[in-house]
Every structure is written in C-alpha cells, then in structure tokens.
Amino acid sequence: MSSGVNAGRAGTDGFRSFLTSKAGRYTIRGTMLVLLIGLWQMAGDDSVALLFPTFTRTFGAFVDLMADGRLPMALLITGQSLAVGLAIMLGIGIPLGVVIARIPLVDRAVSPYFTFLVAIPIIALVPVVQALLGLTFAARVTIIVLFGISYVVINSAIAVRRVDPALVEMAKSYGANRRDVMFGVVLPAAVPGIMTGVRIALGQALIGMVVAELTIVGAGIGSLIAELQGRFRVAPVLAIAITIVLVGVVLMTAVERLEKHLSRWSTPR
C-alpha cells in the first residue's frame, strides 16, 4: 500500500514539475491555443461573407494580405508613428518622472496635468488634436503619446520616491556625489517600478495607435481597414485586428525580456 502511495506522490510531483517547467508552460499555452482555434472554427460561418468568419477563412485573408504586400506596408507605416510615440514617451516620461520625484516644486506644478490625463478618456481629446494638427503624422504621434505618457511619468515618480532612504544615506556616507547616488542607487532600485509603467504605457500606446489610425486615416492600418470595411470584407478586417494583437504580444514580450536584463542592474551595490 505504501509503495502505491509513494508512486502516486512521485507521479503527482513529476506532473507538477512538468507544469512549472519551460516545456510544461509551452505545452499548456499550445493546448489552449489549439482549443481557442477549434472554438473559433466552430463559431464561425462562411456561408455568407458578412457573417463572423471561421479561422480558416480569416487565416486565408491574412495570407492574401501578406502576399500582395498591403498588410506589411500598412504595418510599416503605422509602426513608424508607434515607434516615434514610444520614443517620445520614454525619452520624456522617465526623466520627467525622476525630476518630479526629486523636486517638490516641479511635482506641484506638473503632476496635476498627468493625473488629469489618467482620469479622462483620451479619446475625447482626439478632435482637439485633429483640429490643431490636422490629418498628419504629428497628430497620430501626439495621440499615441497622450494615451501612454502619464503612466510612464507617474510610475517613474512613484518608483523613485519608494527607494529606501537608507540606501541613499549609505551611499553618501561612502562619499558618493549626487550623480553617483542617482545612477548607482536610485535608478537601479527604481527599475521594477519604472518598467511597470512602461508595460502599462505600451498597452495604452497600442490602443492610441488604433484610435489614431481609425480617426485620423493615413496610409497605414487605418487606411487599409477603412478600405476593407467599405467593401464589407469582414475576414480581412478580423485578420488585421488579430495581427495588431500579435504585434502587441511581441512588444510586451520584448519589454519583459528588457526588464529581466535590467534586473541585473537593479540591485544597488
């Protein structure tokens, strides 16, 4: 009896170990993906073009869009506005968050505006941006920045404020100057909080990209979606939507890898 119990425990422990391993995680994700695709295939209806398409029809539309070059070109054009928006968000948001955390006067003068951006639906500002900048690349970039920059600024400021003062005092006691304290203690300790803001901002930037493309139609994804919607092509539109989701997954994965890389630097020494 005891040998049977021990064998059962060993089998259970082995199964748990497999689930927590890298192979187990990929197996679970792959199984869930297959199930979702199967449910999608069963829920779709290809009898009429206007109905929700099956997975096979959507995948076929994706292949056609890739083959004729329209989707890659649209992604390239749209990706330019997203890349510029993210660069502005991070290039301005992180330093500004640090300054807000370190200088009370700047905090009182600037923070309320970023709190305002978090509190209101940014889509309400799209007509204002469009009126000021027109149907331009700058307008699309501005919308993307407005969607995400407040999360970078606020999370960066909070992360810097939460750095243990004892670490700063210890560094000063060893003769560290302000620059050494900032780059050797404060910023490394604040990396996890800053990266949390970056992840949230990336998600918001993707939403802003879609909103900008659909409201300020240019030559990118927005133009392609508008063309296909006007022709009642449901499957290609859904294929584009899924592609945007996959782009978001890839970007989020890249941010996670960057955070793991920076975690080596995030422990003050």
N, C-alpha and C positions, 0 to 999 in steps of 0.2 A: 504493500500500500504506500509506504513512504517513498519507495523508488518511483511509483507512478506520480505522486505529488511533486517530487523533486523534478521529474521530467516535465511535468506541466508547467512548473515555475520557470524552468530553464527555457521552455518554448515561449512562454509569455515574455520573459526578459529579452530573449532573442528578437521577438517581434517588435518590442518597444525600442530596442536598439536600432533595428532596421528603420523604424518610422522616424527616429531622430537623426539618422544618418543622411548624408547628402543624396544617396541613391533613393532612400525612402521618401525624402521630400519631393524629389523629381517624379517618383512613381505616383505619389498622391496627386501632384499637380497635373500630371499627364492623364491620370484616370478621370479627374474632374473635368479636364478639357474635353476628353472624348465624350463624357456624359452630356456636357453642355452642347456640344456639336450635334449629338444624337437628338436631344430635345429640340434644338433649333430646326433640325431637318424635319422632325415630325410636326412641329408647329407651323412650318412654312407651307405655302400653297402657290404652286407655279401654274395653276390652271389659267389665271388671269394676271397680266403683268402688273396691275396696280395693287395686288394683294401682297402681304408680307412674304418676301422671298425665302426659299429654302437656303440652307448653307451652300449647297452645290451651285445654285444659280448666283448667289452672292459671290462665291469664290470665282466662278466663271467671269462675272463682271469685273472683279478685281484683276484677273489675268488680262482681260481685254484692255483695261485702263492702263495697266503697266506696259503691255505690248505696244500700244500706239503712242506711248510716251506722255500722255496727258497728265496722268497722276504723278509720275516722277517730277515733271516740270512744275506742276502746281505745288507740290511739296517743297521743292527747292525755293520757289518764290516766297511761299508762306514762311518757310523756315528762316529766311533772311530777317523778316520782321521779328520773329520769335527770338532769334539769336541776339539781335540788337537790343530788344527789350530786356532779355535776361542779363545781358552785359551791363546795361544801364542800372537795372535793379540791384545787381550785386555790387557794381562799382560805386554806386552812390549809397545804397541802403546799408551795407555793413559798416563803412566808415562813419556814416551819419549816426547809426545806432550806437557805435562806440562813443562818439562825441556827446550824444545825448546822455549817456550813462555817466560820463565823466564830468560834464559841465552843466550844473543845475540851470543856469540862465538859458542855455540852448534848449534844455529839456522843457522848460516852461514856455518857451517861445514857439517850439516846433511840434512837440508831441501831440497837442490837441488836433492838429490837422491830420495826422496819421490815424489817430483814434477815430476821427470823422470818416476817413476812407474805409476803415474796417466796419463802421456802424451802418453805412448806407450801401444800397445796391449800386455798384459801379456802373451797371448798365444804364442807370438813369443819367449818367454823365456823358454817355456816348453822343447824344445830339449836340451837346455843348462842344465836345472835342471836334465833331464833324463841322460845326458852324465856324469854329476858329481855324481849323487846319484843312478843311475840305476833304475830298476823296483822295488822300495822299498816303504815301508810305509813312510819313511822320505821324499822321493821325492813327494809323494802325499800331505803330510802335508805342505811342502815347497811351492808348487804351490798354495794351498789354502791361505796360509799366504801372498804370493806375490800379490794375487788378491785383498786382503782387507785391509792390514795393513796401507797403505798410507792414506786411508780415515780416519782411526782412529787417526793417528798421526796429520794430517793436521787439521781436525776439532777440535781436542782437543786443539791444539795450538791456533787456532783462537778463540775458546771459552774462553780460559784463558786470551788472550790479550784483549778481549772485556769486561772483568769485569770492572765495574765502579771504577775508581781510588778513587773516594770519599768514597766508602765503605771500601777500604783498609786503607785510611788515618784515617777514623773514628775509625776503629778497633785498629789501632796503637795508636791513641790518648787516648784510654781507657786502654792502657798498654798491648795489645796483642803482643806476640812474633811472629816470623816467622811461627812457626808450627801452632799457633792458627789462624793466618791470612790465611794460606794455607787451613787448614781443616775446618775452621769456616766461611770463607768468599769466597775465590777464587773458590775452588772446588764446593761448593754448588751453587754459581752463574753460574758456567760453565756447570752444569749438562745438561741443554737443548741442548747446542751445542755439547757436548760430545756424548750424546745419538743420535743425528742426524748422527754423524759419525759412531756410532755403527750400526745403521739401514742400512746405505749405505754399510758398510763393510760386514754385514751379507748377503745382497743380492749378493755382489761380491763373498763372500766365497762360496755360493751355486753354483754360476757359476764355480768357480775354482774347486769345488768338482766334478762337472760333467765333466769338461775338464780333470781333473786328472784321473778320473775313465775311461774315454774313450781313453785316450792316454797312460796311464800307467796302463794297465789292471792288476788288482789284483784278489782278491777273492770276491769282493763286487759287487756293482751295475754294474760296468764296465764289469766284467766277465759275469754277467748274461745277460746284454744287448748284448754283443758280441756273446754269445751262441745263443740267440734267433734270432738275426739278421742273423746269419749264417744259420739258419733253416727257414728264411723268415717268422717268426712269428710276424706279424705286430701288432695284437691286444695286446699281452703281452708286447711288447716294448712300445706301447702307454700307457698301464696301468702303467708301471714303470715310464714313464715320468710324468703322472698325479700324481702319488704318490709323486714324488720329489717336484712337485709344492705344494701339500698339506703339505708336511713337511716344505717347506718354509713359507707357510701361518701360520702354527702353531708356528714356531720360531719367525716370525715377530710379531705375537700376544703376545708372551711371552715377547719380548723386549718392546712392548708398555705398557704392564702391569708393567714391571720393571720401565719404565720411569715414569709412574704415581705414583708408590710407592716412587721413589726417588724425585719426585717433592715436597713432603712434607719436604724434607731436603734442597731443592734448593733455599729457600728464606733465605738469611743471616739474622741472628738475633744478 
